[in-house]
């Protein structure tokens, strides 16, 4: 079951500074369980970033989604383009919510002062054709 006790199981794709800002902000939102991170290059595998482990690489997304029962993906601006080719390998068929984390996340979050995950300044990506 991907939503354990009402929590959304989240995988963040990227290792840029904006990811650290996002993870720090999510500490105030226990509705989202950040399972881990996904990197672009092998040297990130197993590393910790803001207390979360890099579980694998973008090429492994279909397997990571299955293994960790992920319900939501959050990409950074730079990782979204790398992940689009993976869409043809089956992860688009899952009931999966996909978001993009804007580079200006910290500034937008400070301005909006979100009190729930629904108010976070994320860009929703549609997987419908």
N, C-alpha and C positions, 0 to 999 in steps of 0.2 A: 504494500500500500504506500503510495508516494506521498500522501499527506498524513503524516503521523500526528495524531492528536491536534488536527487543525493547522499544523505547521507546514509551510511550503519548503520543500527540499530544493535548495538553490545551488547551482554550480556557476562560478564566475570564470569567464574566459578572458584571461589577460593578467599581466603582472605589473602594469604601469602604476605610477603614484596615485592616479585617480582610483584605482582598485583599493588601495589602502584607505583612502578617504571614505569610500563607499562602505568598506567593512567596518570601519570605526563608527560610521553612522548607523549601521545595522545593529550594533550592540544595544541600541535603544528600542529595537523592534524584534522581540523574541518570536514573532509569528513566522519569521524566515529563519530556517536552519541552513546556514552556509556549510554545505558538505565539504567543499574544497574548491581549489582553483585548477585551471587548465592553462598550460603555457604554450608558447610557440616554438621553443627550442629545448632540446634535451637537457641542457644544463640546469633548467628550472625543475625538472622532475625531482620530487621528494623535498624540495626546499620549502621553508616556511615564509609566509608573507603575512604580516599582521596576525600571526597566530594560526593561520590556515595553511594547510599543506597543498602543494601543487601535485595533484593526483595523476596527471598524464598530459598528453599533448593534444592539440586540436585534431590531428588525424585519428585519434582514439575516441572522439566524442560519441559515436554510436555505442561503443562498448561501455564507456563511462556512464552514459545515461541509463543503460540497462543495469549495470552492476550496482549503482548507487541509488536507483529508483528516483531520479531527478524529475521534479515537476516544473522547474523554471530555470532558464538559462539567462545569464546577463553577460553580454559582450561589451568590450570597450570599442571605441570607434575604430581603432587599428586592427582589432582581431576579427571584427565582423566579416571583412573581405576575405580573410583566410579561411573562415568557417563555411562560407557559402557553398563551396564545392562539396562539402560533407552532406549538404541537404539531399543530394541524390543518393546517399547511402542509407537512407531509411529513417534518420532521426526526425524528419519532418512529419512522418506518419503518426508519431506519438502524440498524445494529448499533452502538449508542451507549450508553456508560455515563454515567449522569447522577448527580451528587452535589450536595448542598447543604453549603455552608461555614457552620457555626454561628458566630454572633457571638462566642461564647466560645472560638473556635478556639485562640488563643494560650495561654489558661489551660489548656485541655484538653490541648494538645500538650505543655506544660511538665510537667503532671502525669504523662502517660503515657510521655513520652520515646520516641516512635515511632522504630523503626529501619528501617522499610520503608513504602512507600506504603499497603500494606494495613492498617497500624496507625494511619494518620492519622485524627484524629477528624472524619470526614466522614459525612454522612447519605446513604445510597444511595437514589435515587429510582427506583422501578420504572416502566418504560414499557410494561409488559404491561397488557392490558385484562382 
